[in-house]
Amino acid sequence: MKNWLFFCLLLCLPSLLSAQNDSINYASIDHWETAIYPSDEWHYYLGERTPPTDWNEIPISNFLWQTGPGGIGYGDEDDGTEIDPIQSIFIRRNFNISDLSKIEGAFLDADYDDAFVAYLNGVEIARSSNIEGSPPRFFDWAVIDHEATMYWGGDPERFIVGHSTLHSLLKNGDNVLAIQVHNHNGATSSDMSSNFFLSFGINDESTFYGPTPDWFEAPESFGPITSHLPIVKIYANEILDEPKLPGRLEIVWNGPGSLNASTQAGNEYVGNIGIELRGQSSQFFFDKKSYGIETWDENGMDLDTSFLGFPAEEDWVLYGPFSDKTFLRNVLAMDLARKMGQYASRTRFVEVMLNDEYQGIFVLMEKVKRDKNRVDIANLREDDIEGEELTGGYVFKIDKGVDQDWDSSFPALGINGAKIQYQYVSPNRDKIQPEQEAYIQSYVDSFERAINIPQYASAVKHYREFIDYKSFAENFIHVELAKDVDAYRISCFFHKKKITQGGKIFAGPVWDYNLSFGNAEFCNITDPTGWIYYENCALANYNWYDQLLQDEEFTSVLKCRWDKLRVGPLHEDSIFQFIDNQIVELGPAIDQNYEKWPILNEYVWPNPVITGSFEGEIDFMKNYISERLEWMDANMIGECRPSSTTNHFSNNLQIFPNPSDGVFKFSNSNIQAIQVFNVTGKLMLNSTLKSNELDLSTFQKGIYFLKIESQNGEIITKRVIKN
């Protein structure tokens, strides 16, 4: 939220959200009619001085109005009445209502350049997000420009007026729609457009007005709905790719085993949000959209919020599975990563209503960011620009898009001349300090030099000292099991801890697995054999694993982790049980979703097969996983050598000072977990070690035994003395 948007929110958020609390019962609507067209005769006034205070009401005082067909403007050949360039215009159109009881709701469809505020009988009902003032003055500019779309084949933007709002403002007899339209650069602007349609939903077969335009699409009379899943209700006048625009969020949740209804007011959460479209390919290929959401306070500022069992935060993702007809691939991928010991986004199935129109099954997810409950690393502050504080708290990624922050010095794998590009996540490019940029770029460059140039590694340090082996082994196992089409080139996250926590780069968290487990018709994804790392897909893979997979120490860790995981979370029975449990949780929502989106017999990019049923989609995915596990069992790289690894770990692990008054430090950061026993064998502490220190200062004096598990799963025992 920045600059003009912030100030606009302060001014217009309350009025927008008050209208968004209202709703339309689409199921009660028989048909739609249009009462006002742009081509109708409109009264208009050129914004050269302030109009009377009642210019947008009925009746109106004497005032100098001109008349002409809309739209009224210039420059784009979409104007019924052409005027000279000007800062603003004020337009109004009277209409008659003979029986208000027949009207359930209204749409104002707006095609404008550059900004507008609309009123029914003097009360604001809608505005674009780029105009300030309540009301704006005749000489105010649109904060940023906005291009009309209908003249080149696009559709207008839709603003919803709910039943309660409509019935509180309108009356039987004469009414008026009044609109003020503002330019971005006044008389220097090359165009101005003001094309507005007002349409009503009629609850019986009565006819009052004219037909809707050819492009008009009425919402399906789907709702209201009931669900055993939480129901997320979103109200928003406008949702763009960016920036986030104001809206309102309500969550209905009556607890496990209870039925939730979309007609209920929010009881789990009610509050303000900023919302934007999310995704790149999905925005163009999928009818069901995904959304990025920030929870806001009444002033439009970020607000940490907890609901549905999620830890408090302000950044959220509503992922709308569309090409993944099982709904499960992202949810399964996140669950497997967590069971492997990594952080991955928590997930929750919900059903979504957008402006009271049913949207189907969504997955509520945590956005990847640094947080004690998400990527749990140090908070890198603006003043952390030297010493130990500078060395950790970084999250960065490899991803597509134009916003790249720095390039690798070394060629990528798969495409001649290609270089991997990195993006800052935390701190992001708006907050990271020059010293922090220099440090993380230098650290990654040093690692890449060590892994690509043997002479450099010999002179400085081995590349093993730069990265956490276990996390990279688990990352390889995870993406290869899923055979994720984006692996190693898109949505690849990494994080770096401070030197007090080992100081190394960790792979992860994992993200965006909707095109995995066989669900893509390119990059050889449908074949459950072969390593996706060596597939020559579009964009290039980072080359780190090309060296790691030739390192016997790394491949030993890799094979040991694979063997251990295969008898636990990666056992086929465990994976299939999780899938079956999720299907039970989804329950009747599956049919409800596919009533809204009847695509089971349709190709949705990039589906490799069309099974025709939800059961068929599940069977396809399960069969793929089964064959993939079998192939990886037979072809996993490396040989697990626990004895040599244990000796290497044990010989290099030193605990100091020992004896100690309570705080013991470790020379080796490759520690996964630690248990502390007293001399009688009683377990005194069971912990995941998050730093190179163990604090036993609250323990009594005496001898204790430490059972230490290394990051490759090996276990050793050490004795310490507490003074």
Secondary structure, DSSP 8 states (H G I E B T S, - for coil): --HHHHHHHHHHHHHHHHHHT----GGG--EEEEEE-TTSEEEEEESSS---TTTTSSS--S---EEEES-EEBSSS--SEE----SEEEEEEEEEES-GGGEEEEEEEEEEESEEEEEETTEEEEE-TT--SSS--TT---SS-----GGGT---EEEEE-HHHHHHH--SEEEEEEEEEE-SSGGG-S-BEEEEEEEEEESSS---SB---TT-----TT-S-EESS-EEEEE-S---SSS-EEEEEEEE---TT--EETTS--SSEEEEEEEEEE-SHHHHH-SS-EEEEEEE-TTS-B--B--TT--SBSEEEEE--SS-TTS-HHHHHHHHHHHTT-----EEEEEEEETTEEEEEEEEEE---B-TTSB------TT--SGGGGGS-EEEEE--SS---EEEEEE-BSSTT-EEEEEEEES-TTT--HHHHHHHHHHHHHHHHHHH-HHHHHHS--GGGTB-HHHHHHHHHHHHHHT-TTTTTSSEEEEE--GGGT--EEE------TT-TT--SSTTTT-SSS-GGG---SS-B-SHHHHHTT-HHHHHHHHHHHHHHHTTTTSHHHHHHHHHHHHHHHTTHHHHHHHHS--TTS--TT-S---SSHHHHHHHHHHHHHHHHHHHHHH--S---HHHHHHHHHHH--EESSSBSSEEEES---EEEEEEEETT--EEEEE---SSEEE-TTS-SEEEEEEEEETTS-EEEEEEEE-
